[in-house]
Amino acid sequence: MIRVVPLCLALIATPALAQEFSEEQKAAFIDAIAANDCSMTETEAEVLLPAVGIDRDLSAEIAVYLLDRGEATLSEDSQTFTLAPELCQ
């Protein structure tokens, strides 16, 4: 089961890790969210991300990467991950 939001929050508090995903994997993650109106809830992620080859751990790594760079945000209730407008046109 993919837990994008809670896992993202846990990883944000840890030191930065080396990027362990490819540009293709990052693009697949972004494309899946973009195709879902530029945002995704945890429930949606559990279905949509595995369909494009993104597992829970990889999802968390990419999400933290995007959050750290201001290319995505979490809703106030930490339930919805949203791409920044420049990634979702």
C-alpha positions in Angstrom: 0.0 0.0 0.0 1.4 3.4 -1.0 1.4 6.0 1.7 2.7 9.1 -0.1 1.7 11.8 2.3 2.6 10.3 5.7 5.8 8.8 4.4 6.7 12.2 2.7 6.3 13.9 6.0 8.5 11.4 7.8 11.2 11.7 5.2 11.2 15.5 5.2 12.5 15.5 8.7 15.5 13.3 7.7 18.7 14.4 6.1 18.7 14.7 2.4 19.5 11.4 0.7 21.1 10.9 -2.7 18.6 10.8 -5.5 17.8 7.1 -6.1 15.4 7.4 -8.9 15.8 8.0 -12.6 14.5 10.9 -14.6 12.2 8.5 -16.3 10.7 7.4 -13.0 10.3 11.0 -11.9 8.6 11.8 -15.2 6.2 8.9 -14.8 5.3 10.1 -11.3 4.7 13.6 -12.5 2.8 12.4 -15.5 0.5 10.2 -13.4 -0.3 13.2 -11.1 -0.7 15.6 -14.0 -3.2 13.2 -15.6 -5.2 13.2 -12.3 -5.8 17.0 -12.5 -2.4 17.8 -11.0 -3.1 16.5 -7.6 -3.4 13.1 -5.9 -4.7 11.8 -2.6 -3.2 8.9 -0.8 -6.1 6.7 -1.9 -5.6 7.7 -5.5 -1.9 7.1 -5.3 -2.4 3.5 -4.1 -4.0 2.7 -7.4 -2.5 5.1 -9.9 1.2 5.0 -9.1 1.8 1.2 -9.1 0.1 1.2 -12.5 3.1 3.3 -13.8 5.7 1.3 -12.0 6.1 3.6 -8.9 6.1 1.7 -5.6 5.7 3.2 -2.1 9.4 3.8 -1.4 10.1 5.3 -4.8 6.9 7.5 -4.5 8.1 8.9 -1.2 11.6 9.7 -2.6 10.2 11.5 -5.6 7.6 13.3 -3.6 10.2 14.6 -1.1 12.4 15.6 -3.9 9.6 17.7 -5.5 8.5 19.2 -2.2 12.1 20.2 -1.2 12.4 22.1 -4.5 9.0 23.8 -4.3 7.7 21.9 -7.3 4.8 20.4 -5.3 2.9 21.1 -2.1 0.8 19.2 0.5 -2.6 20.3 1.5 -3.0 21.7 5.0 -4.4 18.4 6.2 -1.5 16.6 4.4 -3.9 14.4 2.4 -3.4 15.8 -1.1 -0.1 16.1 -3.0 -0.3 18.8 -5.7 2.2 19.7 -8.4 3.3 23.3 -8.8 1.7 25.0 -11.8 5.0 25.0 -13.8 4.9 21.1 -13.7 1.3 20.9 -14.5 0.3 22.9 -17.6 
